[in-house]
Amino acid sequence: MNRFMATIEYDGRRYAGYQIQNNALTIQEVLERALSRLFNHEIKIVASGRTDTGVSARGQIIHFDSDTTIPADRIPYALEQFLPNDISMTSCKAAPADFHARYGAKSKTYSYHVYVSKIKKPLYDRHYQYPFSINISDMKTAAKALEGTHDFRAFMSSGSSVIGTIRTIENLTIHSNGEVLCIEVTGSGFLYNMVRIIVGTLLDIGRGHLPIHTISDMIKHCDRSLGGLTAPAIGLCLERVVYSKSE
């Protein structure tokens, strides 16, 4: 068996997240079924991490093992016939036998897109519509407190079984081209709904619903109740996963 590393892109809106579930359609199920049909033997894949219901990805990384004779760089083209239009393998290459898509990941970058408008915009159907005026400068000031290594317990939704809540945010940027706002976060790892809670809190700060020091207070007191709403899944996208330079 040979190991392969592949990049996957998907629109997550009609899926119940990445990870296989008993009673709902997921990204992993569709990919494994397609790869198994292509190679004519059962394929199990491992991803860099799971994405939740409705979340999309441009740079999800998976690994899988197969004895296929199809060249790695041709696998994405051969696989297209077995995949729906909202899931694609955009690249594939041979990987070392010990490469692990999940445990080898050094950092991940998520983007969250918002369009600030009271009017629905059909061409922004994968963005979150936010009908309130916002002060981007206040959001950028508040976001500075997130960078670095902190206990992010206050940025985790209930229901998570994770024990350790220390994480590192390497970079957070906020860009606007007028009515579309993009918040991009790079970190060593993320807690359950962490990025969506960050976004929801920053938006509430931007509209003046919460004070600028809210982020600092949440980190200091580890108190989720101090923050804003959890932004919906619709605007969230896994952009890229970084491994060692050799991979």
BASE-674633 format. One line per field, with one value per residue (C-alpha): x, y, z. Coordinates in steps of 0.25 Angstrom, whole numbers. Last residue first. Example, Ala and Ser with C-alpha at 12.3 -4.5 7.8 and 13.67 -1.06 7.14 Angstrom:
X <- (55; 49)
Y <- (-4; -18)
Z <- (29; 31)
***
This chain:
X <- (22; 37; 34; 26; 11; 2; -13; -21; -34; -44; -57; -67; -78; -90; -86; -94; -87; -87; -93; -85; -76; -77; -85; -73; -65; -50; -48; -36; -39; -53; -49; -38; -48; -59; -49; -55; -69; -80; -93; -85; -87; -72; -72; -84; -76; -64; -72; -79; -65; -58; -70; -69; -54; -56; -67; -61; -47; -36; -22; -8; -14; -17; -30; -35; -47; -53; -63; -71; -78; -66; -54; -52; -40; -38; -26; -23; -9; -2; -14; -8; -17; -19; -32; -28; -40; -47; -60; -68; -83; -83; -77; -62; -57; -57; -48; -38; -26; -16; -4; -2; -12; -26; -24; -21; -35; -41; -33; -37; -52; -51; -45; -56; -67; -80; -93; -103; -110; -100; -102; -92; -85; -88; -100; -92; -97; -111; -109; -120; -122; -119; -104; -91; -86; -78; -67; -60; -46; -39; -24; -19; -5; 5; -3; 5; -5; -17; -12; -2; 10; 17; 18; 23; 13; 10; 3; -11; -18; -31; -40; -54; -67; -79; -81; -83; -72; -70; -67; -57; -48; -40; -36; -32; -25; -16; -5; -4; -1; -12; -6; -14; -9; -16; -15; -21; -18; -26; -24; -35; -31; -43; -53; -67; -75; -90; -89; -76; -62; -54; -39; -26; -34; -32; -38; -43; -43; -49; -45; -49; -39; -49; -61; -54; -49; -64; -70; -58; -61; -76; -75; -64; -72; -85; -99; -107; -112; -100; -90; -76; -68; -68; -80; -95; -94; -103; -96; -82; -76; -64; -49; -40; -25; -18; -7; -5; 1; 5; 0)
Y <- (72; 74; 88; 83; 84; 95; 94; 104; 111; 105; 113; 119; 129; 119; 113; 124; 134; 130; 142; 151; 150; 152; 139; 131; 134; 130; 142; 148; 142; 147; 161; 163; 160; 169; 181; 188; 189; 181; 185; 196; 190; 186; 180; 171; 167; 164; 155; 147; 146; 140; 131; 126; 123; 116; 107; 95; 98; 102; 98; 104; 117; 125; 134; 142; 151; 156; 167; 170; 183; 192; 184; 180; 172; 167; 160; 150; 143; 133; 129; 119; 110; 106; 99; 85; 76; 75; 68; 79; 80; 95; 105; 109; 123; 125; 113; 120; 119; 128; 127; 139; 148; 149; 163; 169; 166; 177; 188; 182; 181; 196; 200; 192; 200; 193; 196; 185; 176; 165; 155; 143; 139; 127; 133; 145; 146; 145; 159; 160; 175; 180; 180; 176; 164; 155; 145; 136; 131; 119; 116; 104; 101; 90; 78; 65; 59; 61; 58; 47; 45; 32; 25; 37; 44; 42; 54; 59; 72; 79; 67; 73; 73; 82; 77; 63; 53; 40; 45; 55; 44; 41; 56; 57; 43; 48; 55; 42; 33; 22; 9; 8; 0; 10; 17; 30; 44; 57; 72; 82; 94; 101; 97; 99; 99; 96; 85; 85; 83; 71; 72; 69; 58; 43; 34; 20; 13; 0; -6; -3; 8; 18; 12; 13; 27; 31; 24; 30; 44; 44; 38; 48; 60; 56; 51; 49; 37; 29; 40; 41; 53; 66; 73; 70; 73; 82; 95; 90; 95; 86; 87; 75; 75; 61; 53; 39; 27; 14; 0)
Z <- (13; 14; 20; 31; 31; 28; 26; 17; 15; 24; 21; 30; 25; 26; 40; 47; 57; 71; 79; 87; 99; 114; 115; 110; 123; 124; 133; 126; 112; 112; 118; 108; 97; 103; 104; 92; 98; 93; 85; 78; 64; 63; 77; 73; 60; 68; 77; 66; 59; 71; 74; 60; 61; 74; 70; 77; 80; 70; 66; 64; 59; 47; 47; 35; 36; 23; 22; 9; 8; 5; 1; 16; 22; 37; 40; 51; 53; 61; 70; 80; 88; 103; 105; 109; 113; 100; 101; 95; 97; 101; 91; 92; 92; 107; 109; 100; 110; 103; 94; 85; 77; 83; 89; 76; 72; 80; 73; 59; 63; 67; 54; 47; 52; 48; 42; 45; 35; 35; 24; 26; 13; 4; -3; -6; -21; -16; -8; 2; 7; 21; 17; 23; 15; 24; 21; 31; 27; 34; 35; 41; 47; 50; 44; 46; 55; 46; 32; 36; 28; 33; 20; 13; 3; -12; -17; -19; -23; -25; -20; -22; -14; -18; -32; -27; -28; -35; -49; -43; -37; -50; -50; -36; -37; -49; -40; -32; -44; -45; -41; -29; -16; -7; 6; 10; 14; 15; 15; 15; 7; 1; 12; 15; 28; 27; 38; 45; 40; 44; 45; 37; 30; 30; 19; 19; 5; 2; -11; -26; -27; -33; -26; -12; -15; -18; -5; 4; -2; 0; 14; 18; 13; 21; 19; 31; 39; 44; 44; 36; 40; 30; 34; 33; 18; 9; 12; 12; -1; -3; -6; -3; -4; -4; 2; -2; 4; -3; 0)
***
